Amino acid sequence: MIKRCIGCGAKLQQINPNEPGYTPKTDAKYCMRCFKMNNYGQIKPEKVNKNNQDVINLMNKSTSTVFFLTDILNINAETMQTFQSITAPKILVISKSDIIPNEISGDKLIKSLQETYHVTTDIIALSAKKHVYTKSILKYMENNNIKKAYLAGYTNCGKSTLINEITGKNDITTSSSVNTTLDFINIPIGSLTLMDTPGFNYQEPLYNETNLSLVKKINPSTMIKPKSYQTKENQVFIVEGVLEFQNFGQNKVIFYISNDLDLKKKYASTTETYPLSIKDNTDIVIKGMGFINVKKACTVMINKNAKPYIETRNSILGGCHE
């Protein structure tokens, strides 16, 4: 019988310390990587053997339901395209739906996502503050006679943390890192079974396993404080020294990003840019980081290096600021 690490799902082995699943002990429950991560906070980046399509294909061949998890700051075209490519029965789960204070109710957010991303399946909005709502996944399974379900999502979306909250245990390895789950993990919960899956990876990620400090800053652990500005001509906003947004004109913009991210302003830049036309009440989505709500139509100049991470959409917050 193949033994797997209960923290990351990797096959346990005692041969190669540089390969996933290594442990010097034959009776270990955790691989050395997960043991050190759980007990000492030591993070060893690990490459996942399964790519996005491998995971999607496996789920699509199954009759099991898929709960696709994303948080409100990581809703973008790529994550939603991945969700739509799942042909198995599926539900969209929005974690930390209330991490943006007093902006929009769960019901309005669900309606907005249905319209913006053409979601026709059920959507469950989970609370960041009221952990009791994590049980809504189990309740959904029971009400719909679902005995076994996958929990899928992009790396670092909080799947393992959610499972630990649901089970009341801390068996699954969690960290502000990428790729903590390396293979499928079956988690029995009474008569039900959840299967944690390896996280999907962005085609062009803003961060990876080599810049863990940015990973930690991007993922908010507390309620975010939206940063609102009445902008002036030729004003430049710089996020973490890598993303530049120039000249919103006379406008109002609100940054919905982690409180830990560095956001600076200045009035001059020599950075090479490209133009992005914005309509009234539009979100500029920063893939993997958050979004900027822009109130009035304008043409904003963005540094060319940021282009792979930028897209726009009608505001998912609706007209609540108007």
ZADRENBA-431117 format. One line per field, with one value per residue (C-alpha): residue number from 1; x, y, z. Coordinates in nm, 2 decimals, padded with zeros to 4 digits. Each point is the difference from the previous one (the first is absolute). Layout:
BEGIN
lumtor: c(NUM | ...)
east: c(X | ...)
north: c(Y | ...)
up: c(Z | ...)
! end
This chain:
BEGIN
lumtor: c(1 | 2 | 3 | 4 | 5 | 6 | 7 | 8 | 9 | 10 | 11 | 12 | 13 | 14 | 15 | 16 | 17 | 18 | 19 | 20 | 21 | 22 | 23 | 24 | 25 | 26 | 27 | 28 | 29 | 30 | 31 | 32 | 33 | 34 | 35 | 36 | 37 | 38 | 39 | 40 | 41 | 42 | 43 | 44 | 45 | 46 | 47 | 48 | 49 | 50 | 51 | 52 | 53 | 54 | 55 | 56 | 57 | 58 | 59 | 60 | 61 | 62 | 63 | 64 | 65 | 66 | 67 | 68 | 69 | 70 | 71 | 72 | 73 | 74 | 75 | 76 | 77 | 78 | 79 | 80 | 81 | 82 | 83 | 84 | 85 | 86 | 87 | 88 | 89 | 90 | 91 | 92 | 93 | 94 | 95 | 96 | 97 | 98 | 99 | 100 | 101 | 102 | 103 | 104 | 105 | 106 | 107 | 108 | 109 | 110 | 111 | 112 | 113 | 114 | 115 | 116 | 117 | 118 | 119 | 120 | 121 | 122 | 123 | 124 | 125 | 126 | 127 | 128 | 129 | 130 | 131 | 132 | 133 | 134 | 135 | 136 | 137 | 138 | 139 | 140 | 141 | 142 | 143 | 144 | 145 | 146 | 147 | 148 | 149 | 150 | 151 | 152 | 153 | 154 | 155 | 156 | 157 | 158 | 159 | 160 | 161 | 162 | 163 | 164 | 165 | 166 | 167 | 168 | 169 | 170 | 171 | 172 | 173 | 174 | 175 | 176 | 177 | 178 | 179 | 180 | 181 | 182 | 183 | 184 | 185 | 186 | 187 | 188 | 189 | 190 | 191 | 192 | 193 | 194 | 195 | 196 | 197 | 198 | 199 | 200 | 201 | 202 | 203 | 204 | 205 | 206 | 207 | 208 | 209 | 210 | 211 | 212 | 213 | 214 | 215 | 216 | 217 | 218 | 219 | 220 | 221 | 222 | 223 | 224 | 225 | 226 | 227 | 228 | 229 | 230 | 231 | 232 | 233 | 234 | 235 | 236 | 237 | 238 | 239 | 240 | 241 | 242 | 243 | 244 | 245 | 246 | 247 | 248 | 249 | 250 | 251 | 252 | 253 | 254 | 255 | 256 | 257 | 258 | 259 | 260 | 261 | 262 | 263 | 264 | 265 | 266 | 267 | 268 | 269 | 270 | 271 | 272 | 273 | 274 | 275 | 276 | 277 | 278 | 279 | 280 | 281 | 282 | 283 | 284 | 285 | 286 | 287 | 288 | 289 | 290 | 291 | 292 | 293 | 294 | 295 | 296 | 297 | 298 | 299 | 300 | 301 | 302 | 303 | 304 | 305 | 306 | 307 | 308 | 309 | 310 | 311 | 312 | 313 | 314 | 315 | 316 | 317 | 318 | 319 | 320 | 321 | 322)
east: c(00.00 | 00.13 | 00.04 | -00.05 | 00.08 | -00.32 | 00.13 | 00.06 | -00.11 | 00.35 | 00.09 | 00.23 | 00.35 | 00.33 | 00.23 | 00.06 | -00.01 | -00.03 | -00.32 | -00.36 | -00.11 | 00.34 | 00.01 | 00.27 | -00.26 | -00.20 | -00.29 | -00.03 | -00.33 | 00.16 | 00.28 | 00.30 | -00.11 | -00.34 | 00.14 | 00.24 | -00.26 | -00.25 | 00.24 | 00.27 | -00.16 | 00.28 | -00.12 | 00.15 | -00.15 | -00.10 | -00.11 | -00.33 | 00.02 | -00.36 | -00.07 | -00.34 | -00.13 | 00.09 | -00.21 | -00.29 | 00.00 | 00.00 | -00.29 | -00.19 | 00.03 | -00.16 | -00.36 | 00.09 | -00.11 | 00.27 | 00.00 | 00.22 | 00.14 | 00.12 | 00.01 | -00.15 | 00.34 | 00.09 | -00.31 | 00.13 | -00.04 | 00.25 | -00.14 | -00.35 | 00.11 | 00.15 | -00.33 | -00.20 | 00.23 | -00.11 | -00.28 | -00.07 | -00.28 | 00.14 | -00.06 | 00.19 | 00.11 | 00.10 | 00.21 | 00.05 | -00.30 | -00.02 | 00.36 | -00.09 | -00.18 | -00.36 | 00.03 | -00.24 | -00.23 | 00.06 | -00.31 | 00.09 | 00.35 | -00.14 | -00.23 | 00.28 | 00.23 | -00.28 | -00.04 | 00.37 | 00.14 | -00.32 | 00.00 | -00.31 | 00.08 | -00.06 | 00.23 | 00.08 | 00.14 | 00.21 | 00.08 | 00.35 | -00.13 | -00.28 | 00.18 | -00.33 | -00.08 | 00.27 | -00.24 | -00.23 | 00.21 | -00.08 | -00.37 | -00.01 | 00.14 | -00.25 | -00.30 | 00.10 | 00.09 | 00.37 | 00.22 | 00.33 | 00.13 | 00.32 | 00.11 | 00.19 | 00.15 | 00.31 | 00.31 | -00.02 | -00.38 | -00.05 | -00.12 | 00.20 | -00.09 | -00.37 | 00.03 | 00.17 | -00.28 | -00.27 | 00.16 | 00.11 | 00.34 | 00.34 | 00.11 | 00.03 | 00.31 | -00.07 | 00.24 | 00.03 | 00.18 | -00.08 | -00.07 | -00.05 | -00.22 | 00.20 | -00.25 | -00.36 | -00.09 | -00.31 | -00.15 | -00.29 | -00.25 | -00.25 | -00.18 | 00.13 | 00.34 | 00.17 | 00.30 | 00.26 | 00.17 | 00.33 | -00.05 | -00.03 | 00.28 | -00.04 | 00.14 | 00.20 | 00.02 | 00.06 | 00.19 | 00.15 | 00.18 | 00.32 | -00.16 | -00.18 | 00.00 | -00.23 | -00.23 | -00.04 | -00.08 | -00.24 | -00.23 | -00.19 | -00.06 | -00.22 | -00.27 | 00.15 | -00.02 | -00.08 | 00.22 | -00.21 | 00.15 | -00.13 | 00.26 | 00.17 | 00.14 | 00.33 | -00.01 | 00.18 | -00.09 | 00.26 | -00.08 | 00.30 | 00.23 | -00.11 | -00.34 | -00.05 | -00.33 | 00.04 | -00.24 | -00.36 | -00.07 | -00.25 | -00.16 | -00.07 | 00.18 | -00.02 | 00.27 | -00.12 | 00.32 | 00.17 | 00.08 | 00.36 | 00.07 | 00.21 | -00.20 | 00.18 | -00.09 | 00.22 | -00.04 | 00.26 | 00.11 | 00.23 | -00.14 | -00.10 | -00.38 | -00.31 | -00.34 | -00.31 | -00.34 | -00.24 | -00.38 | -00.20 | 00.00 | 00.26 | 00.22 | 00.37 | 00.08 | 00.35 | 00.02 | 00.09 | 00.00 | -00.33 | -00.17 | -00.03 | -00.35 | 00.00 | -00.30 | 00.02 | 00.10 | 00.37 | 00.31 | 00.25 | 00.36 | 00.14 | 00.36 | 00.05 | 00.15 | -00.33 | -00.21 | -00.03 | -00.16 | -00.25 | -00.36 | -00.33 | -00.36 | -00.32 | 00.03 | -00.10 | -00.10 | -00.27 | -00.10 | 00.03 | 00.24 | -00.19)
north: c(00.00 | 00.34 | 00.24 | 00.37 | 00.30 | 00.12 | 00.36 | 00.03 | -00.33 | -00.09 | -00.37 | -00.06 | -00.13 | -00.05 | 00.01 | 00.35 | 00.30 | 00.23 | -00.15 | 00.06 | -00.23 | -00.06 | -00.11 | -00.20 | -00.18 | -00.30 | 00.07 | 00.37 | 00.17 | 00.31 | 00.05 | 00.19 | 00.32 | 00.01 | -00.10 | 00.30 | 00.23 | -00.09 | -00.01 | 00.26 | 00.21 | -00.09 | 00.02 | -00.21 | 00.09 | -00.31 | -00.04 | -00.18 | -00.29 | 00.05 | 00.29 | 00.18 | -00.21 | -00.32 | 00.10 | 00.11 | -00.32 | -00.22 | 00.19 | 00.00 | -00.37 | -00.04 | 00.02 | 00.18 | 00.36 | 00.27 | 00.30 | 00.26 | 00.24 | 00.36 | 00.30 | 00.34 | 00.15 | -00.28 | 00.00 | 00.06 | -00.13 | -00.28 | -00.14 | 00.01 | -00.16 | -00.28 | -00.03 | -00.01 | -00.27 | -00.24 | -00.21 | -00.20 | 00.12 | 00.31 | 00.28 | 00.33 | 00.08 | 00.36 | 00.00 | 00.32 | 00.15 | 00.26 | 00.09 | 00.33 | 00.20 | 00.13 | -00.01 | -00.26 | -00.27 | -00.37 | -00.02 | 00.31 | -00.14 | -00.33 | 00.18 | 00.21 | -00.30 | -00.18 | 00.30 | 00.09 | -00.36 | -00.17 | -00.25 | -00.22 | -00.24 | 00.05 | 00.25 | -00.03 | 00.31 | -00.08 | 00.25 | 00.08 | 00.10 | -00.25 | -00.34 | -00.18 | 00.07 | -00.24 | -00.28 | 00.12 | -00.22 | -00.31 | 00.11 | 00.04 | -00.35 | -00.15 | 00.19 | -00.11 | -00.36 | 00.06 | -00.26 | 00.09 | 00.33 | 00.17 | 00.33 | 00.18 | 00.34 | 00.20 | -00.04 | 00.18 | 00.06 | -00.15 | -00.35 | -00.17 | 00.26 | -00.04 | -00.38 | 00.04 | 00.23 | -00.24 | -00.30 | 00.18 | -00.14 | 00.13 | -00.31 | 00.17 | 00.21 | 00.37 | 00.29 | 00.33 | -00.18 | -00.14 | -00.37 | -00.13 | -00.28 | -00.21 | -00.28 | -00.10 | -00.05 | -00.19 | 00.14 | -00.20 | 00.21 | -00.23 | -00.16 | 00.26 | 00.03 | 00.32 | -00.03 | 00.27 | 00.06 | 00.15 | 00.37 | 00.14 | 00.23 | 00.32 | -00.01 | 00.31 | 00.03 | 00.34 | -00.20 | -00.35 | -00.21 | 00.22 | 00.31 | -00.12 | 00.34 | 00.13 | -00.30 | 00.07 | 00.37 | -00.07 | -00.23 | 00.20 | -00.17 | 00.28 | 00.23 | 00.22 | 00.38 | 00.13 | 00.29 | 00.28 | 00.29 | 00.31 | 00.00 | 00.29 | 00.04 | -00.18 | -00.18 | -00.34 | -00.29 | -00.27 | -00.34 | -00.19 | 00.17 | -00.22 | 00.13 | 00.36 | 00.18 | 00.35 | 00.28 | -00.10 | 00.37 | 00.18 | -00.32 | -00.22 | -00.33 | -00.26 | -00.27 | -00.33 | -00.18 | -00.14 | 00.25 | -00.13 | 00.10 | 00.31 | 00.27 | 00.33 | 00.32 | 00.23 | 00.25 | -00.11 | -00.33 | -00.10 | -00.35 | -00.13 | -00.03 | -00.11 | 00.16 | -00.17 | 00.16 | -00.01 | 00.04 | 00.14 | -00.21 | -00.26 | -00.23 | -00.03 | -00.36 | -00.08 | -00.37 | -00.18 | 00.32 | 00.19 | 00.28 | 00.38 | 00.15 | 00.30 | 00.23 | 00.20 | -00.08 | 00.07 | -00.13 | -00.12 | -00.07 | -00.33 | -00.12 | -00.25 | -00.27 | -00.01 | -00.07 | -00.39 | 00.06 | 00.27 | -00.02 | 00.19 | -00.08 | 00.17 | 00.07 | -00.31 | 00.24 | 00.14 | 00.36 | -00.01 | 00.30 | 00.22)
up: c(00.00 | -00.10 | 00.30 | -00.06 | 00.21 | 00.17 | -00.02 | -00.38 | -00.15 | -00.14 | -00.01 | 00.30 | -00.08 | 00.18 | -00.30 | -00.13 | 00.24 | -00.30 | -00.13 | 00.13 | 00.28 | 00.15 | 00.37 | 00.18 | 00.20 | -00.12 | 00.23 | -00.07 | -00.08 | -00.14 | -00.25 | 00.13 | -00.19 | 00.17 | 00.34 | -00.01 | -00.14 | 00.27 | 00.29 | -00.08 | -00.27 | -00.24 | -00.36 | -00.27 | -00.35 | -00.19 | -00.36 | -00.06 | -00.24 | -00.12 | -00.23 | -00.02 | -00.28 | 00.18 | 00.30 | -00.21 | -00.21 | 00.31 | 00.15 | -00.33 | -00.03 | 00.34 | 00.10 | 00.32 | 00.05 | 00.00 | 00.24 | -00.16 | 00.25 | -00.06 | 00.22 | -00.10 | -00.08 | -00.24 | -00.22 | -00.36 | -00.35 | 00.03 | 00.33 | -00.15 | -00.33 | 00.20 | 00.20 | -00.32 | -00.15 | 00.27 | -00.15 | 00.31 | 00.23 | 00.16 | 00.25 | 00.02 | 00.36 | 00.09 | 00.31 | 00.21 | -00.18 | 00.29 | 00.01 | -00.18 | 00.28 | -00.05 | -00.38 | -00.13 | 00.14 | -00.08 | -00.20 | -00.21 | -00.05 | -00.13 | -00.24 | -00.13 | -00.06 | -00.18 | -00.24 | -00.04 | -00.05 | -00.12 | 00.28 | -00.02 | 00.28 | 00.37 | 00.19 | 00.37 | 00.18 | 00.31 | 00.28 | 00.11 | 00.34 | 00.07 | -00.02 | 00.06 | -00.37 | -00.11 | 00.10 | -00.29 | -00.23 | 00.20 | 00.03 | -00.38 | -00.04 | 00.24 | -00.16 | -00.35 | 00.09 | -00.09 | 00.17 | -00.16 | -00.13 | -00.12 | 00.14 | -00.28 | -00.05 | -00.08 | 00.22 | 00.33 | -00.03 | 00.34 | -00.07 | 00.26 | 00.26 | -00.08 | 00.04 | 00.34 | 00.11 | -00.13 | 00.18 | 00.31 | -00.05 | -00.13 | -00.18 | -00.35 | -00.04 | -00.04 | -00.06 | -00.17 | -00.28 | -00.34 | -00.06 | 00.35 | -00.13 | -00.25 | -00.07 | 00.06 | 00.37 | 00.11 | 00.32 | 00.16 | 00.19 | 00.15 | -00.29 | -00.25 | -00.17 | -00.12 | -00.24 | 00.03 | -00.34 | -00.11 | -00.06 | -00.35 | -00.11 | -00.20 | -00.36 | 00.07 | 00.38 | 00.17 | 00.27 | 00.04 | 00.26 | -00.03 | 00.14 | 00.31 | 00.17 | -00.27 | 00.03 | 00.37 | -00.06 | -00.28 | 00.20 | 00.26 | 00.34 | 00.13 | -00.13 | -00.27 | 00.01 | -00.35 | -00.09 | -00.16 | -00.19 | -00.18 | -00.27 | -00.18 | -00.35 | -00.06 | 00.34 | 00.01 | 00.23 | 00.05 | 00.16 | 00.15 | -00.23 | -00.30 | -00.11 | -00.11 | -00.08 | -00.15 | -00.05 | 00.10 | -00.05 | 00.23 | 00.14 | 00.29 | 00.03 | 00.27 | 00.05 | 00.13 | 00.08 | 00.32 | 00.27 | 00.00 | -00.36 | -00.06 | -00.18 | -00.09 | -00.19 | -00.21 | -00.29 | -00.25 | -00.16 | -00.29 | -00.01 | -00.34 | 00.00 | -00.20 | 00.00 | 00.15 | -00.07 | 00.30 | 00.00 | 00.29 | 00.32 | -00.13 | 00.20 | -00.11 | 00.10 | 00.11 | -00.05 | 00.32 | 00.21 | 00.00 | -00.19 | -00.04 | -00.03 | -00.23 | 00.01 | -00.32 | -00.35 | -00.08 | -00.18 | 00.26 | -00.09 | 00.15 | -00.01 | -00.28 | 00.23 | 00.18 | -00.31 | 00.05 | 00.34 | -00.09 | -00.12 | 00.04 | 00.08 | 00.10 | 00.37 | 00.20 | 00.28 | -00.22 | 00.04 | 00.38 | 00.00 | -00.22)
! end
